[in-house]
Amino acid sequence: MRRMRGFTVAGVQLALAEPNNVEKNERKALAWLPRCVKEAGAELIVYPESCNTGFETRLPKDKLWDLVDVIPGRTTAMVQKAAREHGVYVVWSTYERGERRGTVYNSSVLVGRNGDIVGVYRKTHPFPTERVEGGGWTTAGEKAEVFSTDLAKIALMICYDGDFPDLATTYALKGAEVIVRSSALLRTYDHWYAENFARAYENHVYLVGVNAVGSDAAGNHYFGHSQIIAPNGWRLAQARCAEEMVSAELSPDPIKRIYGGIDSPQLFDHLEDRNVGVYEVMREGRSGFEPERRIPYRKAGHK
C-alpha cells in the first residue's frame, strides 16, 4: 500500500485586500505563495475560506453568482498558473458558480503541481445563516471525496464542517491522511482548537486548519490562530491573530509516540479499536436542548 511521504505544508493566514474585489484579493493572496516555497519549503499551500471575496459578501446570491465563476474558470486561473510555476499543490477556497444563476457553492479546490484541478469539494455543512434554506446564499454539497497525490491522501473541509465528527471519520475511513480545513471562523478560540484537536486525534489524521484574519463586507472580524495538528494530537504549529504564514513538516510516522517530545510508545489505533457493533445506524436527529433560534433547514433529498 502506498504510504504518505514526509513533506512541509504552509497555511497563508491573511486579510482581504478589499471585500468582494476578486482580482485584487487573489493577487494579494498569491503574492504569499513564493514565500511559502522559499522560506518554508512548502509543497502544499493552504488558503482560508472564501479568500477572494470574504465569507459574508452582503450580495444577493444572484449577484454573487455573477461575481464568481465555474471551476476551472476565472476564479481559479491565477492560482492554477502559480501552482504550475512553482510546482506545488494549493488548496484554494472560493465561492463557485453553480449550474443555474443564483446557485452558489462554498468550495475548496485542490490544485496540482501541473496547474490541473485535482478535485473540488463543496461545503457539505453550510453555516445555518449561510445556507439557502435559512435565507443565505450557499447550496450544500453532497460529496466527501479523498484525493490521492504524491504527497498524501488529502481531504477537504470548510469551516463549519469541522463541527461534525462524522465527516472527518468518513474521510479517515476512506483513507485520508491529511484533512485541510479552510475557515473563516467567528466563534471562539476554544471552539477552534477543541475541534481541530479532536478531529485530528480521534481519527489519527493531520488537521491543517487555516483561518482568516481581518474583516469582510459585513464587518465580521476573524481571529486567525491557524493550526497544524498531528494525528497524535500534537500541535505542530499555530499562528497569531495577524497576517502571517504558518508551516510544519508532516512525518509519515506520526503515531509511533503518544505525543510530541516524549518516548512513550503509542499502542492503539482509534479507527481499528472502534466497537462498531454498539453503534446504531446513522440517522437524523436534534439536540435535546434548544438554541436561541432554529434556522430553517431542508435536508438533502427532502422536498
N, C-alpha and C positions, 0 to 999 in steps of 0.2 A: 504494500500500500504506500502510495506517495505520501511523504511527510512534509510538513511545513519546514522551511528553512529559516535561519536567523536573518532578520532584516530590521531596518530602522523605519519607524513611522513618525510623521510630524503632523501636528494639527496647527492650522492657522486660525488664531483667535483674533478676530478683527471686527471693527465697527464699519457701518456703511459709510461710503463717501457722501452719498445723498440718497435718501429713501426713494425707491421706485425709478432711479436712474440706472437702468440695467447695464449699459455700456460703461459708464463711469465706475460703477461698483465692481464690475468684472475686471477692469483694468487695475483697480486698486488691489483686489484680491490676488490676481495673478502676478503682481509685482513681487509678492512674497514667495512665489514658487522657486525661483532660482536660489533664494536664500536658504530655503529648506534643504535643497540639494547640496549646496556648497557648505553650509555651516553644520548641518546635522547628518549629511549623507543619506537623506531620506529617499526611500524607494516607493513609499506610499504616503501621499499628502492628502489631508482631510480638511474640508471647509465646513463652517457652521450651516445650519438650516437656512434656506431661502437667502443665500448670501448675496444675491444680485438685486434683490428688491427690499429685503426686510420681511419679517414674518407677517406683521399686520400692515397691509398696504393702504387701508381705507378706500380701496377701489371696489366698485361693484364687480361681481365675478365676470361679467361680460367685458369690462374694461381691462381687468387683469388678464383675461384670455387674450385680448389684443396685444397686451404689453409683452407677453412671453411667447414661447414658440414650442413646436413639437420637438421631440428628441429622436435622432440628432437634428439640430437646427441652429437657428441664430443664437440661442442662449447657451449652446454648448460648443459652438465653433471655436471660440477663443481658447477655451480650456483644452479642447482636443488638440489644437495646434501646440499649446505649451507642453502638454504631456508628451507629444511626439518629439518635440525639440529636445527635451531633457531626458527622455527615455524612462519616465516614471508612471506609476499608477496614481490616479487622482480620484477622490470621492468629492463630487461637486453637487451641491444641493440647490435646486431651483424649482419654482413653480413650472408646471408643464401644461402646455395647451392640449386639451382633450379633443375627442372626435367632433364634438359639436360646440359652437360658440357658447361660452358660459360654463363648460365643463373643464374644471381645473384640478390638476393633481399636485400634491405636495411631494416632490420626487427627489431622490438621490440617484446620482449616476456614477457608476464605476467606469472610469475611462482607462484604457490600457496604454501600455508603453508606446504603441504604434499610433495612438490617437483614436483608435476604434472604440466604440461603445461596447464594453464587456457585458454590462447589464444595467437595468433600470429598476429601481424599487419605488413604488408609490405608497406613501404613508398609509398603513392599514388601520391606524387608530388616530384619526384627526382629533384634536382637542375639541371638547363639546361646543365651544363658541366658534370654532373654525369650520366644522363640518356643515355641509349644506342643509342638513335636516334641522340644524339649530339656528338657521339664518346666516350661516357663514359662507365660505367660498370654496371649500375643498371637498372633492368627491373621494371617498375612501378607495384605496387599492385593495386588491383581492388575492395577491400572490406574495409569498415569502420564499424567495429562492436563495440558494447559496452559489456563489460564483467561484469557480476554480481558476487560480492564477499560478504563476511560477513562484510566487511568494508564499501563499497560503490559500486556504478556502475562506472566502470573505463573504459576510452577510451584512446587510444594511438595515438600519432602522432610523427613525427620525423622532427625536424629542419625546413626545407623549407615549410613543411606542415602548419606551423603556420602562414604563409603569407596569407592563404586563409580562409577568414571568413566563407565561405560556408561549409567547412569541420567541423569546430568547431560547427556551428549551427546544422549541420546534427547530430552530436553526442549529442548535447543538446536535440534535438527533439526526439532522441532515448532514452533519459533518463539518459544520463551521468551526474554524479555529480562531478567527478574528471577527468580532462584531463591531461595526462602526456606527456610532450614534451621533449624527449631525443634529444640533439642537439650537433652539432659541428659547431657553427655559426661563420661566418667570416666577417659579416658586422659590424655595429656599435652598441654601447650600446643603442643608441636612438631607433634603429630599434627593438632591442631585447625587451626593456622594453615596447615600444608602442604596439607591437604585443601581448605580454603576458598580458598586462593590458586590451587591447581591447577584446581579445578572452575570458578572464575571465568575464569582466564586461558586455559585450553585451549579453552574454549567461547565466549569473549567474551560472557559474561553477567554481570550483577550478582549477587553472592552475599551474601545477608543472613543471617548466622549468629547466632542468639540462643541463648545457653547459660545454663542455670540456675546459681544460686548457692545456698548453704545445704545443708541435709540433707533426706533423705526418710525414710520409715518404716524402711528397712533400715540407716540410718546412713551411707549414701553421702554424700560431700561433693563438691559441684560447684564448679568453679573460675571460672565466668563467662568473662571476656575475649571477650564478644560482638564480632563484627566485621562490617564492611561493606566488601566488596572490589569494585573496579571491573572492568569487562571487560578492561582492560589490565594487571590485576594490582595496581593501586594500592590500598593500604589506606586507605580514606577515613576510617574511624573504628574505634576499639577501646575497649572498656570495661575496667575493672579487675576484681578479684575482690571485688565489692561490689554491693549493690543500687543500681542507677542506670539512667539512660536513655542509650542510645547512638543517635546520629542522623547522617544525612548527606543532602545534596542529590544526587539522581541526575540526571546530564546525559543528554539524548537523543543526544549525540555523544561517546561515551566512548572510541572507539579511533582518534581522529584523531592522537593523540600516543603515543609509545612508553610513557611513564609520566607520572605527575603532576608538574607543576612544570618540565618541560623542553619545548623546542620541536622536538625531533626527531620528524619525521613517522612514523607507522606505515604501512607499505606492504603488510601481509599480513593475511590472514583465515584463521585456523586451520581453520574449517569448510570453506571453499572449497578450501583448499590440501591437504586430505587426499587421499592417493593410494589411493582405496578399492579399486582393483584388486588391491592387495597384501594386503588384509585377508581373512582366512578367515571363513567363516560363523560367527556366534556359536554357541558350544556350551558345555556344562557342562565343568567341569574341577576340578582340585585343585592346590594348590601342591606343588612338588617337595620342600618342607620340611614337617616335621611340627610342628604346635602341641603344646603340653603335653598337651592333651586335645581330642578332637573331640566336639562336642555333636551328638547325632542330628539329622538334618535330612531331612524328607520334602519333596522338591521338588514344586512345584505340578504337578498332573496325574498324579503318581505315586500308586499305590495302596498 
